[in-house]
Amino acid sequence: MNKRHLMMISFGGVIGTGLFLSTGYTINQAGPFGTVLAYAIGAVIVHLVMMCLGELSVAMPFTGAFHLYARRFIGPATGFVTAVLYWLTWTVALGSEFTGAAIIMNGWFPGVPVWVWAALFIALILMLNMLSVRVFAEAETLLSGVKVVAIILFIILGAAAVVGLLPYDGGGAGGPGGTGDAAPLLSNLTGDGLFPNGLGAVFTTILAVNFAFSGTELIGITAGEVKDPGTTIPRAIHATLVRLVVFFIGSIVVIAALIPWQDAGVEESPFVTVLDGIGIPGAGDIMNVVILTAILSAANSGLYASTRMLWSLANEGTLPRALARTNRFGVPALAMGLSMIGGLAALLTSVYAASTVYLVLVSVSGLAVVLVWVAISASHLSFRRRWVAEGRSAGELAYRAPGYPWVPIAALVLTTASCLLIVFDPVQRPALGITAVFLVACYGGYWAVARRVSL
């Protein structure tokens, strides 16, 4: 894979329903300016983590690398738990993505059962991943390209409506139920103060923002399957982060400027609301096509990520070696099948045990990516110390994260804080306790098996 593939794969993991559907809810919770601030803070956090990951990935370009770094520089148990957390994140995501895609298709073709569409999409994503990493990368580039073009067009049209170049009739122009006679400009951003729900709402939103940016770390998973990682990975990380910040914050500013924050995302996607207000015919169907593309793209990236994590565990001997075997295209087919089975299990629990098993899975997977970021930051701190202790200089590194040790320290502190901040949100608070229990179970299971093997 090359730089173009890496960027689009990262886009595929990041730009999904979190942007197209949940942005309005975030604006409703933190207020317009508060949401922009939350995403700006989130962008700083993810940039710090990705600089740490960039140095690790270039120095050790391994496929499915997160848990290998944690295993080597923190401890074998933490390496195993990091892999399990990341695998669970994408496996649970697969279940929800297939469900969402099937529901969209059922809206267009109500005569076809939802399970039929889910089965078709499962077969499609399996085929794209099973052939070769090149086929996967090209498919992901195409799917992600649709989302990128849609966001760029949305920002351009929305900005034109904000400044009055296009009429807007959606409550943002000319007041509630506006007629589009006057440009709304940025009055909705500050009309009720910078933080209408208080500054605390911004910080309890940070974890949701981090979830929205999760997927950028896919660049690290691909490290062992890219050309010239020393050049490709740092450039891809920088270019991806810049574009994601522009896409996310640009979309949020447009949405917040045109839709009163109290109404944003309450009943429908804020993207549909804005396009309807501008007068784009068939706005709902257009956005459903884009959202369907986003869902399939996320599922495509998710199956790739979860498969490589299992392959990496098997390759090092933590899981049965059979999972490390590849087919004639170089794809770990057995590991992919196991990941898809996990996705099917998540799909079934979302239907038959939504309030019990699936709720636990979602709670754990929600925090999992940020915990992986914690492990990446801690691994980078230990890696550089060990590198120097072995008599080598930082100048020998092909890519060196700037500002060591302050960058990894800041990344470690901010990622940890963003996990702990949810204790102030009664809705998200149970996730913290469930995840703590899950972590104890993972560590306990690993140590129990390791002890038995040693005996």
PyMOL commands that set and color helices and strands:
alter all, ss='L'
color gray80, all
select helices_A, chain A and resi 3-14+17-20+23-30+32-59+66-73+76-108+114-131+133-162+187-190+200-213+218-225+229-258+270-278+283-315+321-324+333-352+357-389+394-396+406-424+429-454
alter helices_A, ss='H'
color red, helices_A
deselect
rebuild
show_as cartoon
